[in-house]
């Protein structure tokens, strides 16, 4: 194939798939190669919720600062981890943690002309975020860095022609092996549906069939809403038994109060299907993308649909206080996952929300399960009585696991 023809195919594939499928690539065109300051974490303005089970607990996460853990490979300095005979990090069998239920992971992106990922392939995982570089591993979240954001952008621009090598390491086999090392019993796989050619949804649903420990959520691009979208979702319910729909206002470029997104929410309420939604942002995204994921934009659908149940993934990323404020208004129907948060933020969240509705989550393969597990264990050292609920029971109850 000559270069001109390939370029025409690439252009058609991009137009067909739509901007939402670019994941980091859409944002990348705006700041590719540009140093972007880290956005300040919005946290500290809310008083503790005296009804929260961890509200009165003495703060103990600072006791681990003197360990000076700066890389993922050093997590065995913590009392809950060790390394096996091959040098791989493992949760200690006597740690008293688990089996864990993790409601937030992804398997390899494949869009456009790029081939689907071989979910049975095993090997070294290339994570999106690098936790082997020197950093404050437990007590600060500085990802994505400028370099990481630019690399993700470049890879996702190329994604339309060829699936990147890194994406091909994000397999079900690699995830299951990591789950075994971290005593993780169940993992939920979250697909993201672009406007067209949403093979990632199909690939995710099929990946979950490979092992009983894997469960997949559904997904659909909501615009334009109509009978075909309803039929797609109904098929996912009947064929794959989905219990939730994954929604990502940033990547899908659709705000929660958009008229057609509201129709998807209405369908979810009618079917009692949970909505597992990204909320907030890292600060690396263009302003137009951030605006679609502001926490207060979820108020309209939550008010409009009084039985709609929602999980706020990442507890808002950098918009923690704003996310908690909305969640508190609808605390009978909103759950939080803490993926991507550092230990102090996890402790802060547990002091300000019902611990029966806060869940551990890793967001694999953006980060290793061990990093989020270590941060969560440090954060809950001051309230160990919430660990069983936090690491497994809340998710089991929410998703009907035995």
C-alpha positions in Angstrom: 0.0 0.0 0.0 1.5 3.4 -1.0 1.8 6.2 1.6 -0.9 8.4 0.0 -3.5 5.6 0.1 -2.6 4.7 3.7 -3.0 8.4 4.6 -6.5 8.5 3.0 -7.5 5.3 4.9 -6.2 6.8 8.1 -8.1 9.9 7.6 -11.3 8.0 6.8 -10.8 5.8 9.8 -10.4 8.7 12.1 -13.5 10.5 10.9 -15.4 7.2 11.1 -14.3 6.5 14.7 -14.7 10.0 15.9 -12.8 12.2 18.3 -13.9 10.3 21.4 -12.0 7.2 20.3 -8.6 8.9 20.4 -8.6 8.6 24.2 -5.5 10.6 25.1 -4.8 11.5 21.5 -7.5 14.1 21.2 -6.1 16.0 24.1 -2.6 15.4 22.9 -2.9 17.6 19.8 -3.4 20.6 22.1 -0.5 20.0 24.4 1.8 17.5 22.7 5.3 18.4 23.6 4.2 21.2 25.9 5.0 21.3 29.6 1.8 21.6 31.5 1.9 22.4 35.3 0.3 19.9 37.6 -3.3 21.0 38.4 -3.8 21.6 42.1 -5.7 18.9 43.9 -9.1 20.3 45.0 -9.2 19.0 48.6 -9.4 20.2 52.1 -12.5 22.4 52.2 -15.0 19.9 53.4 -15.3 19.0 57.1 -15.5 15.4 58.1 -18.8 13.7 58.0 -19.5 12.6 61.6 -21.7 9.7 60.2 -18.7 8.3 58.3 -17.3 5.3 60.1 -13.7 6.6 59.7 -14.4 10.2 60.7 -13.0 10.0 64.3 -10.1 7.7 63.6 -6.6 9.0 64.5 -4.6 9.7 61.3 -1.8 7.1 60.9 -0.7 7.3 57.3 2.2 9.6 58.3 3.8 6.8 60.2 4.9 5.3 56.8 6.6 8.4 55.5 10.0 7.4 57.0 10.1 4.3 54.8 10.9 6.7 51.9 9.3 4.5 49.3 10.0 6.0 46.0 9.4 3.2 43.5 6.9 0.4 43.0 9.7 -2.2 43.5 10.3 -0.9 47.0 6.7 -1.6 48.2 8.0 -4.8 50.0 9.2 -2.4 52.7 5.6 -2.2 53.7 4.4 -5.0 56.1 1.9 -6.4 53.6 4.1 -7.2 50.6 7.0 -9.5 49.7 8.8 -10.6 46.6 8.5 -14.1 45.2 11.4 -16.3 43.9 11.4 -14.4 40.6 11.5 -11.0 42.2 7.9 -10.1 41.5 5.9 -8.2 44.1 3.2 -10.1 45.9 0.7 -9.5 48.6 1.8 -11.6 51.6 -0.4 -14.6 52.3 -0.5 -13.6 56.0 -1.4 -10.0 55.3 -5.0 -10.5 56.2 -6.2 -8.7 53.2 -8.6 -10.1 50.6 -9.7 -11.9 48.6 -10.1 -8.4 46.9 -12.8 -7.3 44.5 -11.6 -4.6 42.1 -14.4 -2.9 40.1 -12.2 -0.8 37.8 -9.8 -2.2 35.1 -9.4 -2.0 31.3 -8.0 -4.4 28.7 -6.1 -3.4 25.6 -7.5 -0.6 23.5 -8.0 -1.4 19.8 -9.7 0.9 17.4 -9.9 1.7 13.7 -7.5 -0.4 11.6 -5.5 -1.6 14.6 -5.8 -5.3 15.3 -7.5 -6.6 18.4 -5.4 -7.5 21.4 -4.7 -11.2 22.0 -6.2 -11.5 25.4 -4.5 -14.9 26.1 -1.0 -13.5 25.5 1.3 -13.3 28.6 4.4 -11.3 29.3 5.7 -8.1 30.8 3.0 -5.4 31.3 3.8 -1.9 30.1 1.7 0.4 32.2 0.5 3.8 31.0 2.0 5.4 34.2 5.6 4.8 35.3 5.9 4.0 39.0 9.5 2.9 38.7 10.7 6.5 38.3 11.7 8.2 41.6 8.6 9.8 43.1 6.5 10.2 46.2 4.8 6.9 45.5 2.4 6.7 48.4 1.5 10.2 49.3 1.2 12.1 46.0 -0.4 11.4 42.6 1.5 13.2 39.8 0.4 11.2 36.9 0.1 11.5 34.0 3.4 13.4 33.8 3.9 15.6 30.8 6.1 12.9 29.2 3.4 10.2 29.9 0.6 12.4 28.5 2.6 13.1 25.3 3.4 9.5 24.8 -0.2 8.3 25.3 -1.2 11.0 22.9 1.2 9.9 20.2 0.3 6.3 20.6 -3.4 7.0 20.4 -3.0 9.0 17.2 -1.2 6.0 15.7 -3.9 3.7 17.1 -6.1 4.0 14.0 -3.5 2.2 11.8 -1.8 -0.2 14.2 -2.4 -1.2 17.8 0.6 0.0 19.9 2.9 -2.5 21.4 2.1 -1.3 24.9 -1.7 -1.9 24.4 -0.9 -5.5 23.4 0.5 -6.2 26.9 -2.9 -5.2 28.5 -4.3 -8.7 28.2 -6.6 -10.7 30.3 -3.8 -13.2 30.9 -1.5 -10.6 32.3 -4.3 -9.1 34.4 -5.2 -12.5 35.9 -1.5 -13.2 36.8 -1.3 -9.8 38.6 -4.6 -10.6 40.3 -3.2 -13.8 41.6 -0.1 -12.1 43.1 -2.4 -9.5 44.8 -5.0 -11.9 46.1 -7.7 -10.3 43.9 -10.6 -12.6 43.5 -12.8 -10.6 41.1 -12.1 -7.9 38.5 -14.5 -5.8 36.5 -13.5 -4.8 33.0 -14.6 -1.3 31.8 -15.0 -0.7 28.0 -15.2 2.7 26.4 -17.5 3.2 23.4 -16.4 5.7 20.8 -18.9 7.1 18.2 -18.2 4.4 15.7 -16.3 1.0 15.3 -16.5 0.4 19.1 -14.6 -2.9 18.9 -13.2 -2.2 22.4 -16.6 -2.9 23.8 -16.9 -6.2 22.1 -13.3 -7.1 22.9 -13.8 -6.3 26.6 -17.1 -8.3 26.8 -15.4 -11.3 25.1 -12.3 -11.0 27.4 -14.5 -11.5 30.4 -15.5 -14.9 29.1 -12.0 -16.2 29.5 -12.2 -16.6 33.2 -14.9 -16.7 35.9 -13.0 -14.1 37.9 -13.5 -11.5 35.2 -16.7 -9.5 34.7 -17.5 -6.9 32.1 -19.6 -3.8 32.1 -21.4 -2.7 29.0 -21.1 0.5 27.0 -22.7 2.4 24.1 -22.0 5.7 22.5 -25.3 7.6 23.3 -25.5 9.8 20.3 -27.7 9.7 18.4 -30.0 7.9 20.8 -32.5 5.6 19.1 -33.7 2.0 18.7 -30.3 0.7 17.6 -28.7 1.9 20.8 -31.4 0.3 22.9 -31.1 -2.9 20.9 -27.3 -2.9 21.5 -27.7 -2.5 25.2 -30.4 -5.1 25.4 -28.1 -7.5 23.6 -25.3 -6.8 26.1 -27.8 -7.5 28.9 -29.1 -10.8 27.5 -25.8 -12.1 26.0 -23.2 -10.9 28.5 -25.4 -10.2 31.6 -24.0 -6.8 32.2 -24.8 -5.1 35.5 -23.5 -1.7 34.7 -22.8 0.6 31.8 -19.5 2.4 31.6 -19.7 6.1 30.7 -16.7 8.5 30.2 -17.7 12.1 29.6 -14.1 13.1 28.7 -13.2 10.4 26.3 -16.7 10.2 24.7 -17.1 14.0 24.6 -20.6 13.8 26.0 -21.6 15.6 29.1 -23.9 13.9 31.7 -26.6 16.6 31.3 -26.6 16.3 27.5 -30.1 15.5 26.2 -29.2 12.2 24.6 -27.1 11.1 27.5 -30.1 11.7 29.7 -32.0 9.2 27.6 -29.3 6.6 28.3 -29.6 7.4 32.0 -33.4 7.0 31.7 -32.9 3.5 30.1 -30.5 2.6 33.0 -33.0 3.6 35.6 -35.8 1.6 33.9 -33.6 -1.5 33.7 -32.0 -0.9 37.2 -28.6 -0.9 35.4 -25.8 0.9 37.3 -23.9 3.7 35.7 -20.1 3.5 36.3 -18.9 6.9 35.4 -15.6 8.8 35.1 -15.9 12.1 36.9 -13.5 15.0 37.1 -10.1 15.3 35.4 -6.4 15.3 35.7 -5.8 18.8 34.4 -3.9 17.7 31.3 -7.1 17.7 29.2 -8.2 20.7 27.1 -10.7 22.9 28.9 -13.6 21.8 26.6 -13.1 18.2 27.7 -12.8 19.1 31.4 -16.1 21.0 31.2 -18.0 17.9 30.2 -16.8 16.1 33.4 -17.4 18.7 36.0 -19.0 17.0 39.1 -21.9 19.5 39.3 -23.0 18.4 35.8 -24.2 15.2 37.3 -26.7 17.0 39.5 -29.3 17.3 36.7 -29.5 13.5 35.9 -29.4 12.5 39.5 -32.3 14.9 40.3 -34.2 13.9 37.2 -33.9 10.2 37.7 -34.6 9.5 41.4 -33.7 5.8 41.2 -30.6 6.1 39.1 -27.5 4.5 40.7 -24.0 5.8 39.9 -20.4 5.1 40.8 -18.1 8.1 40.6 -14.8 6.7 39.5 -11.6 8.1 40.9 -13.7 10.4 43.2 -13.1 13.2 40.7 -9.4 12.7 40.1 -8.2 16.3 40.9 -11.8 17.5 41.8 -12.2 15.6 45.0 -14.2 18.2 47.1 -16.5 19.0 44.2 -17.2 15.3 43.7 -17.8 14.6 47.4 -20.2 17.6 47.6 -22.3 16.1 44.8 -22.1 12.6 46.2 -23.3 13.8 49.6 -26.5 15.3 48.0 -27.4 11.9 46.6 -25.6 9.6 49.1 -28.4 6.9 48.9 -27.5 6.3 45.2 -23.8 7.3 44.7 -20.8 5.1 45.3 -17.2 6.2 45.0 -14.1 4.4 43.8 -10.7 5.8 44.8 -8.5 4.7 41.9 -5.7 7.1 41.1 -5.8 8.8 44.5 -2.9 8.9 46.9 -3.0 7.7 50.5 -3.8 11.1 52.1 -6.7 11.6 49.7 -8.1 8.1 50.3 -8.0 8.8 54.1 -9.7 12.2 53.5 -12.5 10.6 51.4 -13.2 7.8 54.0 -13.6 10.5 56.7 -16.2 12.4 54.5 -18.4 9.6 53.0 -20.2 6.5 54.1 -17.6 3.7 54.1 -20.2 1.3 52.9 -20.2 3.2 49.6 -16.4 3.7 49.0 -14.6 1.0 47.1 -11.0 0.1 46.4 -10.1 0.2 42.7 -6.9 0.1 40.7 -7.6 1.4 37.1 -5.2 -1.2 35.7 -3.3 -0.9 33.4 -2.9 2.8 33.9 -1.3 1.8 37.2 -0.3 -1.6 38.8 -2.8 -3.1 41.3 0.0 -3.1 43.9 0.4 0.7 43.9 -3.3 1.4 44.6 -3.3 -1.5 47.1 -0.3 -0.1 49.0 -1.8 3.4 49.1 -5.2 2.0 50.3 -3.6 -0.1 53.0 -1.6 2.9 54.3 -4.7 5.1 54.2 -6.9 2.5 56.1 -4.3 1.7 58.8 -6.1 4.2 61.0 -9.5 2.5 60.4 -8.8 -1.2 59.7 -12.4 -2.1 60.6 -13.5 -0.7 57.2 -11.1 -2.8 55.2 -13.3 -5.8 54.5 -16.0 -3.6 53.2 -13.6 -1.3 51.3 -11.6 -4.1 49.6 -14.4 -6.5 48.8 -17.8 -6.4 50.5 -19.1 -3.1 49.1 -18.4 -4.2 45.5 -19.7 -7.7 46.1 -23.0 -6.3 47.4 -23.3 -3.6 44.7 -22.7 -6.1 41.9 -24.4 -9.1 43.4 -21.4 -11.4 43.7 -21.7 -14.4 45.9 
